[in-house]
């Protein structure tokens, strides 16, 4: 196996057959990087040919780990199911690479703390992909909140609805132990933005449907109360919506930020920030993860709880 020439950063990718892998490949190319090697348990990875056709591919994880350890990889991008993220971050550092990991980096705050210790012990960075922090509408709304444009304690509604077919429940995302339920699969995106906008939460309430396709509740912050909805049901889309997703923030019934459309290009921004040393690190993912854990606990308990009161239920 010949080493690959590279002009910029050298990457490896785990989870190459997954949905989000394409966004990472596009981002690697945008920073003039080289994909040295990729790994997945499945071999449906023909998309590699459109980006890095010379990249080595492995079905065996031990062979992949050994290869990237011997070929000076700068970053390992983790695009695997959520329950594997923590272990694959450790795999990356064992191979001497920093990590770019899809969120949630872990399904528990204890896991986030373990990753923070791993980062400190190895001196290698762990970068969670918090791409919505770079969305223009959300940046503008955050600036308006900070400026007090909506008053001292606005009533905010946040909806994250994306229609998913029957396949969704049969995939790993339908397994609560692997995905953390819709509270993590959809909610981690929304909860990260809420924390980024409003700071640390005070209390949360939540309910989760029996079939796991819908969750709703509220989060109280020091300067706002946010009512939220997460849903994979088509009937929860607004009647005027012509797309398969509606992701919005509303204040006093008016839409103030809409990020319903594709935001695949934001991964490119994340990679650029990482290369320049400006991207959020693993510590920035702790409070959003803690909020998601609290929401899960509140949904399980059927009552309002103080934020951060407990980790995710078994």
C-alpha positions in Angstrom: 0.0 0.0 0.0 1.6 3.3 -1.1 1.3 6.4 1.1 -0.9 9.1 -0.4 0.5 12.5 -1.3 -1.2 15.3 0.5 -1.4 19.1 0.2 -3.1 19.8 3.4 -4.4 18.0 6.5 -4.6 14.2 6.4 -7.9 12.6 7.4 -9.3 9.3 8.2 -13.1 8.5 8.3 -15.0 6.0 10.3 -18.6 5.4 9.4 -18.1 5.9 5.6 -21.3 4.2 4.6 -23.5 6.5 6.8 -25.7 9.4 5.7 -23.6 12.2 7.1 -20.3 10.9 5.7 -20.8 12.8 2.4 -20.8 16.1 4.3 -17.5 15.3 5.9 -15.9 14.3 2.6 -17.0 17.6 1.1 -15.6 19.5 4.0 -12.3 17.6 3.8 -12.0 18.5 0.1 -12.9 22.2 0.9 -9.8 22.5 3.2 -7.6 20.8 0.5 -7.3 17.8 2.7 -6.6 14.2 1.8 -8.6 11.2 3.0 -6.0 8.6 3.8 -8.3 5.8 4.9 -11.9 5.0 5.6 -13.7 2.3 7.6 -17.2 0.9 7.8 -18.7 -2.5 8.6 -20.7 -2.1 5.4 -19.1 -1.9 2.0 -21.6 0.4 0.2 -19.1 3.2 0.1 -19.0 4.1 -3.6 -19.3 7.7 -2.7 -15.6 7.7 -1.9 -14.8 7.6 -5.6 -16.3 11.0 -6.1 -14.1 12.6 -3.5 -10.9 10.6 -2.7 -10.7 7.6 -5.0 -7.2 6.6 -3.8 -8.2 6.3 -0.1 -7.7 2.9 1.4 -10.9 1.2 2.7 -11.2 -1.3 5.5 -13.9 -3.5 6.8 -11.8 -4.7 9.7 -11.5 -2.1 12.5 -8.2 -3.4 13.7 -6.6 -3.2 10.3 -8.0 0.3 9.9 -6.6 1.4 13.3 -3.2 0.0 12.5 -3.1 1.6 9.1 -3.9 5.1 10.3 -1.5 4.8 13.2 1.3 4.1 10.6 0.3 6.8 8.1 0.4 10.1 10.1 -3.3 11.0 10.1 -4.0 14.4 11.6 -7.8 14.0 12.1 -10.2 11.1 12.4 -13.8 12.0 11.5 -16.3 10.0 13.5 -19.7 9.4 11.6 -20.8 6.3 13.3 -24.0 5.6 15.4 -24.2 7.7 18.6 -23.5 4.9 21.1 -20.1 4.3 19.4 -18.9 7.9 19.4 -17.0 7.8 22.7 -15.2 4.6 21.8 -14.2 5.9 18.4 -12.8 9.1 19.9 -10.6 6.9 22.0 -9.6 4.9 18.9 -8.6 8.1 17.2 -6.3 9.2 20.0 -4.8 5.7 20.3 -3.8 6.1 16.6 -2.3 9.6 17.3 -5.1 11.6 15.6 -7.3 14.5 16.8 -11.0 13.9 16.5 -13.9 15.5 14.6 -17.0 13.8 16.0 -20.6 14.2 15.1 -22.8 15.1 18.0 -23.6 13.9 20.5 -20.0 12.9 21.3 -21.6 10.8 24.1 -25.1 10.0 25.3 -24.2 11.0 28.9 -22.4 13.8 30.7 -20.2 11.2 32.4 -19.1 10.3 28.9 -18.4 13.9 28.0 -16.2 14.1 31.1 -14.3 11.0 30.1 -13.6 12.5 26.7 -12.4 15.7 28.3 -10.0 13.7 30.4 -8.9 11.8 27.3 -8.2 15.1 25.5 -6.2 16.4 28.5 -4.2 13.2 28.8 -3.3 12.8 25.2 -2.9 16.4 24.2 -5.1 15.6 21.1 -8.1 17.8 20.4 -11.7 16.5 20.3 -13.9 18.7 18.1 -17.7 18.1 18.3 -19.5 19.1 15.1 -21.7 22.0 16.3 -22.4 23.3 12.8 -25.7 25.1 13.5 -23.7 27.7 15.5 -22.6 28.9 12.1 -26.0 29.3 10.5 -26.7 32.9 9.5 -30.3 33.0 10.7 -29.4 31.5 14.1 -26.4 33.9 14.5 -28.7 36.9 13.8 -31.3 35.6 16.3 -28.6 35.1 18.9 -27.4 38.7 18.4 -31.0 40.0 18.8 -31.5 38.1 22.0 -28.2 39.4 23.4 -29.3 43.0 22.4 -32.6 42.6 24.2 -34.6 43.1 21.0 -37.4 40.9 22.3 -37.5 42.2 25.9 -36.1 40.9 29.1 -37.8 37.5 29.1 -39.2 36.6 25.6 -41.5 33.6 25.1 -39.8 31.5 22.5 -41.1 28.5 20.6 -38.7 26.1 18.9 -39.8 23.4 16.5 -37.7 20.8 15.0 -39.8 18.6 12.7 -38.4 16.3 10.0 -40.5 13.7 8.4 -39.0 10.2 8.6 -40.5 7.0 7.1 -40.8 3.5 8.6 -37.1 2.8 8.0 -36.2 5.2 10.7 -37.6 3.1 13.6 -36.0 0.0 12.2 -32.5 1.6 12.0 -30.2 2.1 14.9 -31.9 5.5 15.4 -35.0 3.6 16.6 -33.1 1.8 19.3 -33.2 4.1 22.4 -30.0 2.5 23.8 -28.1 3.3 20.7 -29.6 6.7 19.8 -30.8 8.2 23.1 -34.3 8.5 21.5 -35.5 11.5 19.4 -34.4 13.7 22.3 -30.8 13.1 21.2 -31.2 12.3 17.4 -33.1 15.5 16.7 -32.9 17.3 20.0 -29.2 17.5 20.5 -29.1 19.9 17.5 -31.8 22.1 19.0 -30.6 21.9 22.6 -27.1 22.9 21.5 -28.5 26.0 19.9 -30.7 26.8 22.9 -27.7 26.7 25.2 -25.5 28.7 22.8 -28.2 31.4 22.7 -29.6 31.5 26.2 -26.9 30.0 28.5 -27.3 27.3 31.2 -30.9 26.0 31.7 -32.6 26.2 35.1 -35.4 23.6 34.7 -37.0 21.4 32.1 -40.2 19.6 31.5 -40.8 17.0 28.8 -42.9 14.2 27.5 -42.1 11.5 24.9 -44.6 9.6 22.8 -44.9 5.8 23.3 -43.7 5.2 19.8 -40.7 7.6 20.2 -41.6 9.7 17.2 -42.5 12.9 19.1 -41.2 14.8 22.2 -42.2 18.2 23.5 -41.7 20.3 26.6 -40.2 23.5 27.9 -36.9 24.8 29.1 -36.5 27.7 31.5 -33.4 29.9 31.2 -32.5 33.0 33.1 -33.7 35.3 30.4 -36.3 33.2 28.4 -38.7 30.3 28.5 -38.5 28.1 25.4 -41.3 25.7 24.4 -40.0 23.1 22.1 -41.2 20.3 19.8 -39.3 17.4 18.2 -41.1 15.2 15.7 -40.5 12.8 12.9 -44.2 12.8 12.0 -45.3 14.4 8.8 -48.6 15.6 10.4 -46.5 17.9 12.6 -45.2 19.9 9.7 -46.9 23.3 9.2 -49.7 23.2 6.7 -48.0 25.6 4.4 -44.7 23.6 4.5 -43.8 22.2 1.1 -40.7 20.4 2.3 -40.0 17.4 4.4 -38.6 19.5 7.3 -39.5 22.6 9.4 -36.9 23.9 11.8 -37.8 27.3 13.3 -37.6 29.6 16.2 -40.7 31.8 16.8 -41.2 34.8 19.2 -44.7 36.0 19.8 -45.9 33.7 17.0 -43.6 35.2 14.4 -40.8 33.2 12.8 -37.5 34.9 13.7 -35.1 32.2 12.5 -35.6 29.4 10.0 -33.1 26.7 9.3 -35.4 24.3 7.6 -33.4 24.0 4.4 -30.2 22.0 3.7 -27.3 23.2 5.8 -24.8 20.7 4.5 -22.3 23.5 3.7 -21.9 24.3 7.4 -19.7 21.3 7.8 -17.2 23.0 5.5 -17.2 26.0 7.9 -16.7 23.7 10.9 -13.7 22.1 9.2 -12.2 25.5 8.3 -12.6 26.6 11.9 -10.9 23.4 13.1 -8.0 23.9 10.8 -7.5 27.4 12.1 -7.8 26.4 15.7 -11.1 28.3 16.3 -13.7 25.5 16.6 -15.5 24.5 19.8 -13.9 21.7 21.8 -15.4 18.8 23.8 -16.0 21.0 26.8 -18.5 23.1 24.7 -20.6 20.0 24.3 -21.1 19.3 28.0 -24.0 21.7 28.8 -26.0 20.8 25.7 -25.5 17.1 26.5 -26.5 17.7 30.1 -29.7 19.4 28.9 -30.6 16.5 26.6 -30.0 14.1 29.6 -32.2 16.2 31.8 -35.0 16.3 29.2 -34.8 12.5 28.9 -35.0 12.2 32.7 -38.0 14.6 32.8 -39.8 12.7 30.1 -39.2 9.4 32.0 -40.3 10.9 35.3 -43.3 12.8 33.9 -42.6 16.0 35.8 -40.5 19.1 35.7 -37.0 18.7 37.1 -34.0 21.0 37.7 -31.7 21.0 34.7 -28.6 18.8 35.2 -30.4 16.8 38.0 -29.6 13.4 36.6 -27.9 11.6 33.7 -29.8 9.6 31.1 -32.0 6.8 32.4 -31.0 3.2 31.8 
